[in-house]
Amino acid sequence: MDPTSQSYAVFYGLAGAASALILSGAGAAVGTAKACRGIAKVSEGTNAKNVNDSGKKHDGLLKYMIPVVMCGVLAIYGLIYSVIVSSSVVSPTYSTSQGYGNFFGGLAVGFCCLVSGIAIGVCGEAGIIASARNSKFFTLVILVLIFCESLGLYGLIFSLLANSLAF
């Protein structure tokens, strides 16, 4: 095997691992920031007026942390893919096609987690505010957040398939 093509293969493989980690971390950060804006708006309102429309107290602000935890899972998806790719790059039989597959797999999981993080942040912020006003919306908000999270999971599944099918 040509040493030049081997170094290109390693570069593309590690670039895929880095892009998966960076983009999924960015998606988690953006989603967390947007969801925390909703938490801040709700907790700000609890100081002045400590009841919602049904007369119940807002003593369960911890349940509004669910979008933040879901965004953290997106960063873990990128970390999982990066560890798998980084461990496969050191193989002496690592080919250029495997490097390309790992690169595009890393881009896929990274961009899917980025978009998923933005969606969780937007839906989480609006959902937290809506469920603070009316607690009947909480179950619906969780369902929407699960659908937003599935974008990142599908990206991880696709990337792992691309990693295993590269020859």
MOCORKA-V732936 format. One record per pair of residues at least 24 apart in sequence whose C-alpha atoms are under 10 Angstrom apart, sorted by the first residue. I is the first residue (numbers start at 0). J is the second residue. Records with the same first field share a line. If there is no record, write none. Layout:
I=J ; J
This chain:
0=91 ; 92 ; 93 ; 94
4=93 ; 94 ; 95 ; 98
5=88 ; 91 ; 92 ; 93 ; 94 ; 95 ; 98
6=93 ; 94 ; 95 ; 98
7=94 ; 95 ; 98 ; 99
8=88 ; 93 ; 94 ; 95 ; 96 ; 97 ; 98 ; 99 ; 100 ; 101 ; 102
9=85 ; 87 ; 88 ; 89 ; 90 ; 93 ; 94 ; 95 ; 97 ; 98 ; 99 ; 101 ; 102
10=88 ; 95 ; 98 ; 99 ; 102
11=88 ; 95 ; 96 ; 97 ; 98 ; 99 ; 100 ; 101 ; 102 ; 103 ; 105
12=81 ; 84 ; 85 ; 87 ; 88 ; 93 ; 94 ; 95 ; 96 ; 97 ; 98 ; 99 ; 100 ; 101 ; 102 ; 103 ; 104 ; 105 ; 162
13=81 ; 84 ; 85 ; 86 ; 87 ; 88 ; 98 ; 101 ; 102 ; 105
14=81 ; 84 ; 85 ; 98 ; 99 ; 101 ; 102 ; 103 ; 105 ; 106
15=80 ; 81 ; 84 ; 85 ; 98 ; 99 ; 100 ; 101 ; 102 ; 103 ; 104 ; 105 ; 106 ; 107 ; 108 ; 109
16=77 ; 78 ; 79 ; 80 ; 81 ; 82 ; 83 ; 84 ; 85 ; 88 ; 101 ; 102 ; 103 ; 104 ; 105 ; 106 ; 108 ; 109
17=77 ; 78 ; 80 ; 81 ; 82 ; 84 ; 85 ; 102 ; 105 ; 106 ; 109
18=77 ; 81 ; 102 ; 103 ; 104 ; 105 ; 106 ; 107 ; 108 ; 109 ; 110
19=74 ; 76 ; 77 ; 78 ; 79 ; 80 ; 81 ; 84 ; 101 ; 102 ; 103 ; 104 ; 105 ; 106 ; 107 ; 108 ; 109 ; 110 ; 111 ; 112 ; 113 ; 155 ; 158
20=73 ; 74 ; 75 ; 76 ; 77 ; 78 ; 79 ; 80 ; 81 ; 82 ; 105 ; 106 ; 108 ; 109 ; 112
21=74 ; 77 ; 78 ; 81 ; 105 ; 106 ; 109 ; 110 ; 113
22=73 ; 74 ; 77 ; 105 ; 106 ; 107 ; 108 ; 109 ; 110 ; 111 ; 112 ; 113 ; 114 ; 116
23=70 ; 71 ; 72 ; 73 ; 74 ; 75 ; 76 ; 77 ; 78 ; 105 ; 106 ; 108 ; 109 ; 110 ; 111 ; 112 ; 113 ; 114 ; 115 ; 116 ; 151
24=70 ; 71 ; 72 ; 73 ; 74 ; 75 ; 76 ; 77 ; 78 ; 109 ; 112 ; 113 ; 116
25=70 ; 73 ; 74 ; 109 ; 110 ; 112 ; 113 ; 114 ; 116 ; 117
26=70 ; 71 ; 73 ; 74 ; 109 ; 110 ; 111 ; 112 ; 113 ; 114 ; 115 ; 116 ; 117 ; 118 ; 119 ; 120 ; 151
27=66 ; 67 ; 68 ; 69 ; 70 ; 71 ; 72 ; 73 ; 74 ; 75 ; 112 ; 113 ; 114 ; 115 ; 116 ; 117 ; 119 ; 120
28=67 ; 70 ; 71 ; 73 ; 74 ; 113 ; 116 ; 117 ; 120
29=70 ; 113 ; 114 ; 115 ; 116 ; 117 ; 118 ; 119 ; 120 ; 121
30=66 ; 67 ; 68 ; 69 ; 70 ; 71 ; 73 ; 113 ; 114 ; 115 ; 116 ; 117 ; 118 ; 119 ; 120 ; 121 ; 122 ; 123 ; 124
31=64 ; 66 ; 67 ; 68 ; 69 ; 70 ; 71 ; 116 ; 117 ; 119 ; 120 ; 121 ; 123 ; 124
32=67 ; 70 ; 116 ; 117 ; 120 ; 121 ; 124
33=66 ; 67 ; 116 ; 117 ; 118 ; 119 ; 120 ; 121 ; 122 ; 123 ; 124 ; 125
34=63 ; 64 ; 65 ; 66 ; 67 ; 70 ; 116 ; 117 ; 119 ; 120 ; 121 ; 122 ; 123 ; 124 ; 125 ; 126 ; 127 ; 128
35=63 ; 64 ; 66 ; 67 ; 120 ; 123 ; 124 ; 127
36=120 ; 121 ; 123 ; 124 ; 125 ; 127 ; 128
37=63 ; 120 ; 121 ; 122 ; 123 ; 124 ; 125 ; 126 ; 127 ; 128 ; 129 ; 131
38=63 ; 64 ; 66 ; 67 ; 123 ; 124 ; 125 ; 126 ; 127 ; 128 ; 131
39=124 ; 127 ; 128
40=124 ; 127 ; 128 ; 131
41=124 ; 127 ; 128 ; 129 ; 130 ; 131 ; 132
42=128 ; 131
44=131
45=131
50=131 ; 132
51=130 ; 131 ; 132 ; 133 ; 134
52=131 ; 132 ; 133 ; 134
53=132 ; 133 ; 134
55=134
57=131 ; 132
59=131
60=127 ; 131
62=127 ; 137
63=123 ; 124 ; 126 ; 127 ; 128 ; 130 ; 131 ; 137 ; 141
64=123 ; 127
65=123 ; 127 ; 141 ; 144
66=116 ; 119 ; 120 ; 121 ; 122 ; 123 ; 124 ; 126 ; 127 ; 140 ; 141 ; 144 ; 145 ; 148
67=116 ; 119 ; 120 ; 123
69=115 ; 116 ; 119 ; 120 ; 123 ; 144 ; 145 ; 147 ; 148
70=112 ; 113 ; 115 ; 116 ; 117 ; 118 ; 119 ; 120 ; 144 ; 148 ; 151
71=116
72=112 ; 116 ; 148 ; 151 ; 152
73=108 ; 109 ; 111 ; 112 ; 113 ; 115 ; 116 ; 148 ; 149 ; 150 ; 151 ; 152 ; 155
74=109 ; 112 ; 113 ; 116 ; 151
75=112
76=108 ; 109 ; 112 ; 151 ; 152 ; 154 ; 155 ; 156
77=105 ; 108 ; 109 ; 111 ; 112 ; 151 ; 154 ; 155
79=155 ; 159
80=104 ; 105 ; 108 ; 109 ; 155 ; 156 ; 158 ; 159 ; 162
81=105 ; 108
83=159 ; 162
84=159 ; 162
87=162
92=166
93=166
94=165 ; 166
95=165 ; 166
96=164 ; 165 ; 166
97=161 ; 162 ; 163 ; 164 ; 165 ; 166
98=162 ; 165 ; 166
99=161 ; 162 ; 165
100=158 ; 159 ; 160 ; 161 ; 162 ; 163 ; 164 ; 165 ; 166
101=158 ; 159 ; 160 ; 161 ; 162 ; 163 ; 164 ; 165
102=158 ; 161 ; 162
103=158 ; 161 ; 162
104=154 ; 155 ; 156 ; 157 ; 158 ; 159 ; 160 ; 161 ; 162
105=154 ; 155 ; 157 ; 158 ; 159 ; 161 ; 162
106=154 ; 158
107=151 ; 153 ; 154 ; 155 ; 156 ; 157 ; 158 ; 161
108=150 ; 151 ; 152 ; 153 ; 154 ; 155 ; 156 ; 157 ; 158 ; 159
109=151 ; 154 ; 155 ; 158
110=150 ; 151 ; 154
111=148 ; 149 ; 150 ; 151 ; 152 ; 153 ; 154 ; 155
112=147 ; 148 ; 149 ; 150 ; 151 ; 152 ; 153 ; 154 ; 155
113=150 ; 151
114=147 ; 148 ; 150 ; 151
115=144 ; 146 ; 147 ; 148 ; 149 ; 150 ; 151 ; 152 ; 154
116=147 ; 148 ; 150 ; 151
117=147
118=143 ; 144 ; 146 ; 147 ; 148 ; 150
119=143 ; 144 ; 145 ; 146 ; 147 ; 148
120=144 ; 147
122=147
123=147
